[in-house]
């Protein structure tokens, strides 16, 4: 999970065209809330190998973040077939991440 934030990141049309389960993470590399959420996310993603993570650097005037009405970082948008299913903002509980992953990917792959 050392993947950095994409800047500028994909377009809304590219996101909507994605197949399968995806987490779209909006944040910034210097954000302490974003860094704190990474171990929680990594622990759960290890059990959902089919889920693709796209990390997008967000900020003022960034069109993708505005399309998803992102206000706080990190914001995790859980997508299935390009459609939002669940949204978590500043998650601090690994269990809520696990539940969101189950909604887009079914049971974990342990």
N, C-alpha and C positions, 0 to 999 in steps of 0.2 A: 504494500500500500504506500509506496514512496512516490506514487504518481503525483506530479505537480498539478497545479490549477492551469487549465487551458485559458489562454488569452489570445484572441477574443472568445474562443469557444465556438460551438456549433450554432447554426441558425435555428430558428423555431421550426422551419420546414424540415430540417434534418432531424430534429428531435421527434417531430410528429410522425416521421417515416420509419422510425426505429421499430424493429420487431423484438419481441421477447421482453424480459424483465430488465429494467434499467433504474439506477439511482442517479438522479441529477443533483449534484451537490453545488450549492452556491456559497462562496466564501472568499477568503483572502489568505495568503500564506502567513501574514503577520497577525492574524486574528487569534487571540487566545482561546476564545470559545470554539473556533474551528479546530485548533490543535487539540483541545481537550476531548473533542468528540471522536477524533480519529481512532484511538484504541478500541472504543466501543463498537464503532462501525467495522473495523478490521476483524474483530473477534467474531462478529456475526457473518460477515461476508465469507469467512473461511468455510462456512457451512452451506453457502449458497453460491456454488461455483459458476452457475449459469448467469448470474446477475452481473450486468455490466455497470461499472461506476464511471460516470463522467463528471469530473471536477471542473467547475467553471469559475474563473476569477470574476467576482462581481464588483460593482461600484457604480457611482453616479454616471448616468447616461449609457449604461450597458444595456443593449436592447433585449437580450434573452432574460436577464434578471427582471427587467420591467415587464416583460410578457407574462412572467410567472408571479408578478406582484411581490417580489422578495423585498422584505423590509429589515430583517435581522439575519445575521450569519451565525453559524451555518444554517442554511435551509436545505433540507433533503426532500426532494420531490421523487416519490416512488412511482414509476411509470410501468405500465404494461401495454404493449403495442402502441406506444406513443401517447397514451392517455394517462393523466394523473389519477392515481388510485389513493395514495396516502401522502400526507405532508407532515414532516417533523421539523420544528424550529428549535434550535439549540437543545437537542436531546441530551439528557444526562443519565438516562436509564437504558442499559443494554437490552432489557426486556422489551421496551417499546420499539426498538430497532428490530428485534427479532420478530415481533408481531407484524410490523410493516413489511418485512421481507417475506413472511409467510403469505401475506395478502397478494404480493405480486409474483411469487415464485413457488407457492405451495410449501410443503413440509421441507425442513432442512435436509441436507444430503449427508448427514453423519452416518 
